[in-house]
Amino acid sequence: MRLLRQKAHLLANFRHSNPECGIVDLKPHCHDFQYVRETIKMFPQKPEPILLTQIFRKLTGLGRILPVPVSVQA
């Protein structure tokens, strides 16, 4: 029962920024988030916040069932 409440809470938070996504998109998002975080740790310097946000948005959207359009500006 506790796990179901946690999933419902995570999904509700996830849908605030991704209203069209479902539970099948939540798991890849969480995995991708962890991969990006570990990759950023290997950088010699931490990227600027705006670049860091763009990296997270782009890479955490790769494993989704429903793709989310992401615009990365140069």
N, C-alpha and C positions, 0 to 999 in steps of 0.2 A: 504494500500500500504506500509506503514511504517513497519508493522508487517512482511510482506513478505520479505522485505529487511533485517530485523533483523534475520529472520529464515535462509535466504540464507547466510548471513554473519556467523552466528553460525555454520551452516552446513559446510561451506567451511573451517572454522578453525578446526572443529571436524574431517574432512576428511584428514587433514594433517597427523594426527597420526593414523587414522582409515580409510584408503582408501576404504575398502569394506563395510563400514556402511552407512546407510541412515537416513532419517528423523525419521523413526520409532525407531531407536536406540538413537537418540539425546535426546528425552524426558526422557526416563528412565535414561540415563547418567546424565542429569541435576538433576533429583530427587535423584538419588543415591549419587551424589556429595554433595548435601545439607545434606542428612542423615549422610554421613561420617563426614562432617564438624561439625555437631552438636554432633555426638558421640565423636569425638576427644576432644571437649570442656569439656566433662565429665571426661576425664582422669586426674589423679592427676598430671602427668607430661606429657609434650608434647613429643611424640616419636622422635627419631633421624630422620633426613631428609630422609635417605635411607629407613628406615622402614615406614615412613609416605608415601613415594612414592609408595611403594609396597602395602600398605593398600588401598590407593586410586585406584590403578590400579586393584586390585583384586575385591574390593567391587563395584566399579562403573561399572564393567562388568557383574554383576549378572543379571540385568534386560534386557539385550540386546536380540534382536531377533537373531542376528548373533553373536554367542559367539566368543570372542577373546581369543586366548591362552595366558595365563599369567604364567610365571615361577616365583615362589617365592623361593628364595634360603635361606637356613638356615644359 
